[in-house]
Amino acid sequence: MAYYRSSNYNYYRPSLFGGFKFFPPVIKTLLISNVAVFLGADLLSRFTINGVPLDPVIAQVLFLFPLGSGFHVWQLFTYMFMHGGITHLLFNMFALWMFGTDLERLWGRTFFLRFYFVAGVGAAAVTILVARLSRFLAAPNVPVMWVVPTVGASGAIYGLLVAYALYFPNRPIYIWALFPIPARIFVLIMGAIAFMSSISGNQGGVANAAHLGGLVVGYLYLKTRGGHPLAEVRYRYVKWRMNRLRRRFGVHDGGRHDWDRRVH
């Protein structure tokens, strides 16, 4: 297999005894990890220890429990690798490959992996925040959706989705494989659905708060360039000061000017 090498990614070309490399390294590792955890959890759930089935034990330890004593801090991470069924797993892994491949090639392995987990953990944090706020506002009648655990990589994938729309806003996304719409419009629609479902209380078994959290956290992380949250504020302030000084001293643009062409 022959290949072309860039700074962060190896771009393969087909040869007589090889093919295209469809899965970048991090995407491939995440796919294998999610499938392995799903199969391992399914296998262990069939066993018992001293007559106690392992299925509820696995759920109590690894699922995300937004409310109650069932929450443990490691669940912010582990819930992303747990799925409610084979269909849930397949849809999430397909979306991970579909939206994550170009982003990993663009960003490189390190930033892509960091962004994935920031969006996933951020989605879990938003879920917990919304759940506890809901308990405070609706006490003592806590909606059932916050009592049951949250699982799946959807929060992290929604973060990838908003990143995809920011970097490739005009790429067509085919709804039901028939109707193409730009990626930016697709993300707006998905965000609106998650938001309206979150405030309506009609969840239908879907963790819409995690979806919305992944979108919001992913967007904010990119807008601050993965740095301190005040970085964007500082940038806007410096830009305002520079423009003010330019007007004050009558400075006019000449030649190439890239001040307003920053790419997030």
Residue pairs with C-beta under 8 A, 6 or more apart in sequence:
1 12
1 15
1 17
1 18
2 12
2 13
2 15
3 10
3 11
3 12
3 13
3 21
4 10
4 11
4 12
4 13
5 11
7 108
8 105
8 107
8 108
8 109
9 24
9 104
9 105
9 108
10 21
11 21
11 105
12 18
12 20
12 21
13 20
14 20
22 97
22 101
23 31
23 97
23 101
24 100
24 101
24 104
24 105
24 109
25 104
25 109
26 100
26 104
26 109
26 112
26 113
26 116
27 96
27 97
27 100
27 101
27 104
30 96
30 100
30 116
30 153
31 93
31 96
31 97
33 81
34 81
34 83
34 89
34 92
34 93
34 153
35 89
35 93
37 81
37 82
38 81
38 82
38 83
38 86
38 89
41 58
41 62
41 82
44 54
44 58
45 53
45 54
45 55
45 58
46 54
47 53
47 54
48 54
59 149
60 70
61 72
61 78
62 75
62 78
62 79
62 81
62 82
63 75
63 78
63 79
63 82
63 149
63 150
63 151
64 71
64 75
64 76
64 78
64 79
64 124
64 127
64 128
64 149
64 150
64 151
65 71
65 75
65 149
65 150
66 127
66 128
66 130
66 131
66 132
66 146
66 150
67 131
67 132
67 135
67 142
67 146
67 147
68 147
70 149
71 128
75 124
76 121
76 124
76 125
77 117
77 120
77 121
79 124
79 149
79 150
79 151
79 152
80 117
80 120
80 124
80 152
80 153
80 155
80 156
81 153
82 151
82 152
83 89
83 92
83 151
83 152
83 153
84 151
84 152
88 151
88 152
92 152
92 153
92 154
92 157
93 153
95 157
95 160
95 161
96 153
96 157
96 160
99 157
99 160
99 161
99 163
99 164
100 112
100 116
100 157
100 160
102 164
102 167
102 168
103 112
103 115
103 160
103 163
103 164
103 167
104 112
106 167
107 115
111 226
114 226
115 159
115 160
115 163
115 218
115 221
115 222
115 226
116 156
116 159
116 160
117 156
118 159
118 217
118 218
118 221
118 226
119 155
119 156
119 158
119 159
119 160
119 214
119 217
119 218
119 221
120 153
120 155
120 156
120 159
120 214
122 155
122 159
122 213
122 214
122 216
122 217
122 218
122 221
123 154
123 155
123 156
123 158
123 159
123 210
123 211
123 213
123 214
123 217
124 150
124 155
124 210
124 213
125 213
125 217
126 209
126 210
126 212
126 213
126 216
126 217
127 150
127 155
127 207
127 209
127 210
127 213
130 198
130 209
130 213
131 146
131 209
134 142
134 143
134 146
135 142
135 146
143 201
145 201
145 203
145 207
150 207
150 210
152 207
152 210
154 207
154 210
154 211
154 214
155 207
155 210
155 211
155 213
155 214
156 214
157 214
158 190
158 194
158 210
158 211
158 212
158 213
158 214
158 215
158 218
159 214
159 215
159 217
159 218
159 221
160 218
161 186
161 187
161 190
161 214
161 215
161 218
162 187
162 191
162 214
162 215
162 218
162 219
162 222
163 218
163 222
164 171
164 183
164 187
165 183
165 184
165 186
165 187
166 219
166 222
166 264
168 183
169 182
169 183
169 184
170 182
170 183
170 184
171 182
171 183
172 180
172 181
172 182
172 183
173 180
173 181
173 182
173 183
173 186
174 180
175 181
175 186
181 189
187 215
190 211
190 215
191 212
191 215
193 208
194 208
194 209
194 211
194 212
194 215
195 208
195 212
197 203
197 204
197 206
197 208
198 208
198 209
198 212
220 229
222 264
223 232
223 264
224 231
224 232
225 231
225 232
225 264
239 259
242 259
245 251
